Amino acid sequence: MSMSTATSIAIAFAGIDLRPSCCFVDSGLKDELVLGDPNAPRFVLWKGKLRPVPSKPTDLPFFDLMSFPGKLRAGFGALGIRPPPPPPGREESVEEFVRRNLGDEVFERLIEPFCSGVYAGDPSKLSMKAAFGKVWKLEQNGGSIIGGTFKAMQERNQVPKPPRDPRLPKPKGQTVGSFRKGLAMLPNAISTSLGSKVKLSWKLSGISKLDNGQYNLTYETPEGSVSILSKSVILTVPSYVASSLLRPLSATAADSLSKFYYPPVASVTVSYPKDAIRTECLTDGELKGFGQLHPRSQGVETLGTIYSSSLFPNRAPAGRVLLLNYIGGATNPGILSKTEGELVEAVDRDLRKVLVRPNAKDPLALGVKVWPQAIPQFLIGHLDTLDAARAVLRDTGLQGLFLGGNYVSGVALGRCVEGAYEVAAEVASFLSQYSYK
C-alpha cells in the first residue's frame, strides 16, 4: 500500500484529474464537454524509452520507470521512515521536499518532468508549499505523507459531504476534459450568456480612488475613452499588469506584484500521418495515451507532448495524429530568440528521438504560439509576497479591490475556476455592507 500511495502522490503533482464545475453547465456547455479516456497512459521519457506512469496499484509490477530500490525508498519515505535530514524548518523547494520524503528517483523520474509540464518551472526554485500545497500539508498535519493522507481521510469522513450537483457529468476515474471545439468554447459561452455586460476590446488604462470610496476606471475602447464608477474591482490580469495599474494607488503593492516571474513558453501544434509513429509506440495500431513528459536530464528540449487526437474526438482527420507540444520554460528562456520555423524544427527533432520514425515526412505545422511571459512561477516566498500585496491593499484604504487570476489561485484551469468562485464570494461579502434597491 505504501508504494501505491507514494505513486498516487507523485501523480497528483501533474494536476491531471478533472475538476468539474458548474461554470460550464451554467454557460450551456454540458453537452459539449468531452472527456479523455481515464485509462489513457501517461509516459515519461527515461533512458531513450517512453515508460508508462502507474495510475493504479495493479500497474506497479510492470512499472519500469523506477528501480526496485527506488520504489522501496519512496514507500518507506512516504511512511515517514526516511534517512536524515529532518524537515529543515524553513520553506522548502519542490526538489528538497521530494528528495527528502520520497527519494532521488521519484524526483528525477516523476516529479521533475511533472513540474516542467505543469509549471514549465525549475523545481529547485519552486516552493512546495505554494505550488503543491495539498501535498505539503500532508506531512505538516500527519508527520509523513501517508500519515497525513489517513488523517485527511478521517477528517473528511467526519464532515458531511455537500450534495453533488446532479447536472454535473460523472467521469469514470481521473481524466481530463475539453470541449468539442476546444477550450475557447468556455469563455465564448460565458461571454454569450452574459450578453452586453461583457465588453470586448476594452483596455483598462487607469484606476483612481474617489473621496466617496468608489473607484473610477478609465478604459480605452474602440469608441474612445470611457470612465466607469464602481464600488469594487477584481483584477484577474497577470501580476505584472496589475502592478502597473496599481502603482498610482500604492507603490508598495505594485512592487510586490512586480516580483513574480513568468518565463516564456511556446506551444507548437504539429500533425503527422499515423504511419509516421513508431511501431513500439502503438497499441493495436493506434497511438493511445494522454501524452509524454521529458525530464531535463534526458537530452530533449521539448517539455512534453499531448496526444490531442488520441484524447478527444475529431481533432485530426482519419489517418493522421495531432500532437500539441510545449517548449521553453524557466530552464530554457532562450526560445524567445528562435523563429517559429526553428521551434517547429526543435519539436520535430525531439519527437523523432522517441515517438516518430526518423525517416518520416516533415510534419504539418498547424500552429505556433509564443508567450513571452507565460506561467507564473510559485517560487519560494510566493505566498508571502502575495500576502504582502493583499495586506497593503487592505490596510491603505483600498478595500474593495481584489486580486485574482492564476498567480493567486494556481495555474491549473480547475484551480482558476475555483479561485474565481472564491473571489466572487469575497466580493459579495464586501458589497453586502451596501444596500441596493
N, C-alpha and C positions, 0 to 999 in steps of 0.2 A: 504493500500500500504506500510505503514511503516514497518509492521511486515514481509511482504513478502520480502521486501528489506533487512531487517536485517537477515532474514533466508538465502537469497541468499549470503549475505556477509559471513555468517558462513560457508556455503557450499563451498565458494571459497577458504577457508583455506585448504580444502582437496586436492586441485590441481587435481580434478577428470575430468576436461574437456580435450578432445582430442586436441592436438596442431599439426595439420597436417603439414608436412614439405616436401619440395622437396627431402629430402635426401633419403627417401625410394622409391620415384618414380625414381630418378636418378640411384639408385642402382638396379633397376629392380624388386622391391618387391610390386609394386602397386597391383597386382593380388593376392598376398599372404597375404595382410592385412585383418584382421578380426576385427570387431567392436562389442563391447558389446552392449546389449540392453540399449538404453538411458533411458528407463523407469524402469530399474532394481533398486529396492530399496536398500538403504544403511541403515544399522542398527547400533544402539548404545545400548550397554548393560546398563540398568539402573534399579536398584532395582529388580534384578533377571529376567528381561524380556528384550528380544530384541525388541527395539522400532524403527520404521522407521523414518528416517530423511526426512523432507519435501523437495521435489525437485521443487515444483511449488505452486503458491498461492492456488489452489484448494485443496492442501493437508492440509492446515492449520486447518480446522475444526476437522480433525482426528489426529492431531499432539499431541500425548500424552507424548512426551519426556519432554516437559516443561509445567509448570503450567500456568494458565491464567495470574496471576500477573507477572510471568516471561516473558511472551510474551509482555505484556504491557510495562514492563521495557525496554525490548530490542527495541521495536518500538519507544518509546519516546526518548530513548538514541540515536538511530540511527538518529533521527531528530535533535539531539543536545539539547533536553530537558532532562537533567540529573542532579542528585544531585552532590554537590561538592565531591571531589576536581576538579579543572580545570586541563588541561594538565600541567604536572609538570615542563616543561621547560628543561627536560633532556631526554636522551634516555630511553624509557620505555621497559619493558619486555612485551611479549605477554600477560601474565596474567594481568599485570597492565592496559594495553590498553583496553583489552576486558572487564574486570570487570568495568572499569570506563565508557566505552561507552555503553556497552550492558547488563551489569549486571552479577550477580554471576551465574545464571542458564545457560546462554549462554556459559560462560566459562567452567563450571564444566561438562555440559552435551553435549556440541558440540565441543568447541574449544580444550579443554584439550585432549580428545581422538583423535582428528584430528592431534594435534601436536605429540602425541605418534605414530600415524600411519604414518605420513609423514616424520618426522624428528627422530623418536624414541627419542624425546627430552623432556626436562623439561621446560615447558612454563614459569616458574618463572625465568628462566635464558635466554631463547631465546629472541633475540631482535626483536621487532615488525617491526622496520624499515628495518632490514636486512632480516628477514625470510619471512615477508609478506608485502613487500614494497608497492605494489599496493594498498592494503587496508589502510596502514598507510598514504599514500599520499592523500587519500580521505579527511580525517579530516584536514590535513595540507592545502589543497587547497580550501576546501569549508566550513570549520568551524565545520562540522559534517560529518558523513559517508554518509548520504543521500544528504546533500548539495554538498559534493564533487562528488558524483555519477552524479548528474544533471549537475554540471559544466563540468565534464569529457565528458558527452554525448554531451553537447553543443559544446565543443572544437572539438570533433571527427566529428560532423556534419559540421564544418567549414572547415575541411581538406578533400580534395577529396581522396576517398579510392583507393588504387592501384588495378589494375585489378587482380582478383583471377586467379591463375594458373589453367587452365581447366583440367589439368591432375590429380589434387588432388581429392580424394573422397569427397562426400558430406554427412557427417553424419547427422542424424536427431536428433538434440538435443545434450546435453552434454553426452559424453560417454568416454570410454577408448578403446584403441586399442592394438592389439598384432599381431603376425604373426602365420600362420597355424602351424608351428613347433616351436613356441616360439620366444622370443626376440633375441635369439642368431643368428637368421637368418639375422638380420640387420648388425652387424659387419662382419659376414661371407660374406655377399653380397658385402659390401663395399670393403673388402679385395680382393674379386674376381674381382671386377670391376677395381681396381687399379693395379692388377696383380703384377708384380715383384717389383713395387715401395714399396710394403709393405713387411717388413722384420719381420718374426716371430722368436721368441726365441732369439731376440737381446736385451740385457740388457744394458742400458746406465749406465756407471760406472764413467764417469768424463766429465766435461766441462771446457775448458780453453779459454781465450780470447787472440787472437794474436794481434801483433802490427798493422797489416793491417786492423783490425776491424772485422775479421772473427772469428767464433767460431770453436774450434777443439773439436769434440765429439768422445769420446772413448767408444766403445761397446764391451761387452763380447758376442761372438757368438759361435755357435756350431763349427765353423771353426777356432776359436781363436780370438784374439784381432783385432778389426778393427777401424780405425780412419776415420772420415768424416769431411770435412770443409763445413761450412755453414754461410751465412750472417745473418740468423735469426733462432731462436729456439723457439718452443712452448712447454711448459711443461704442460701437462694435467694430470700428475700423482698426487696422493694425496699430500697435502701440506707438510706433514712430509717427504715425499720422495724428493720433490722439495727443502726442507730446507737442506737436506743432500747434494744434488747435487750442490746447490748454495753456500754452506759455504766457499769453497776455493775462490770464486769470491767476496762474500760480506757476512761477518758475521752478519751485521745488518739486511739484507734482510732475511737471514736464521733464525735469531732469531725471526723475526716477523712471518714467516711462521710456525715456530715450536709451536706457541701458540694456534693453532686451535685444538679443541678437537674432537676426533672420538670415540664415545662409541661403545661397542661390540653389535652386533645383530646376531641372528640366524634365518634362515628360516627353517621351518620344514614342509615338504610336506607329507600328510597322505591321505589315502583313506579308506572310509567306504562303506559297502553296503547301498543302498538307504534306505532300511527299518530300518537302524540304526538312521536315522534322526527323531527327534521328530515330531509328527503329527502337532503340532501347528506352526511348522516352515516350513511346506509345503504349497504350493499353487497349487491346482489341482493335488496333488500327487507328485509335483516336488519341489526341493529346488531352489528357484528363488531369484536372488538378486546379488548385487555386493559383499557384504561381511559384516562383522561386526567389530566394534571398541569397545575397552574396557577402560573406564576411570580407572585411577589408584585407585580410591576410591572404586571400586566395587569388590575387593577381588579376582581378577584373575591375573595371572602372564603374560599371553599372551597379546601382544599389540593389535593384531587384526587378523582376518581371511579373506582371499579372497576365494570366491566360484568359483574356477577356472573352474570347469566343467559346471557351470551354465553360465558363461560369454562367453566362447569360445567353438567352436565345437571340438569334437574328443579329449578332454582332459582326458576322462575316458571311460572305456567300459560300455556297457549297464548294468544298474542295480547297478552302483557304482557312488560315488561322489568323487571328488578330491578337497582337501582343502589345501591351502597354508597359513601357519601361521608364524607370526613373534613374537619373544620373545627377551627380553633384553633391550637395550637402556640405555639412560643416568640415568634413575632411577633404573636400575637393571643390573649393570655391573657384578653381581655375576654369570651370566650364563657361564662365562669363566671357572668356576670350575666344571661345570656339564659335564657328559658324553653325548654322542649322545642319548643313551637309556634314560637317565634322562630327556633330553629335550623333547623327544617324550612323555614320561610319563607325564610331566608337561602340554604339549599341550593337550593331551588326557584328562587329569583330568579337565582342564578348559572347553573343548568342552562339556563334559558330564554334566556340570552345566547348560547349556542353549540350546545347539543345538543337541547334540547326546543323545540318550537314555542311562540312567545309566547302564543298563544291556546289552548293545550292545557288540558284539565281539571286541576284540582288533583290532585296525586299522592296515592296511598295511603301514609301514613306508617306503616311496619311496625315501626320500632324506632329509638329514640334512646337512646344510652348516652354519658354524660359521665364521663370520668376526670379528676378534678381534678389528679392527678399521674400522667401517662400514660407518657411515653417518656423514659428518662434521656438527658440531653444529654452527648455526649462532647466537652466543651468543652476549650479549651486548658488543659493542666495535668491533664487527667483521669487519664492513666496514672500520673503522678507521685503524685497523691492516692491512687489505688488501691494503688500500691506501698507508700506510706507506711502505709496501714492494714494491709496484709498483714504488713509488717515489724514493726509493733508487736505484732501477734498472735503472730508467730513468736518475737520476742525478749523477750517478757514472760511466758513460761511458759504461753501459751495455744495450744501445739501441739495439733493435733487439731481445731481449729476452722477451718473452711474457708468462704470466701466464694464464692458462685456467683450465677447469675442474669444478666439481660440487661445490667446495668450493668458486669458483669465480662467477659462473653464477646462481647457485641454484641447489637443489638436484633432482628435477623432471626431467624425461627424456626429456620432451619437452624443458625445460629451458637449459638443457645441449646441445641439438641440436642447439637452437637459439644462445646460447653462443658461440658455435663453429663457426657459421657463423659470429658472431661479431668479434671474434679474427681473423678469416681469413681476414676480411676487414681491420683490423688494420695492419696485416702483408703485405697485398697488398699495403696499403698506404706507409708503411715503405720502401718496396722494389721498389716503383715507383721512388725513387731517383737514382736508378741504371739503367743503360742502358744495355740491353741484345740484342745480335744479334740473 
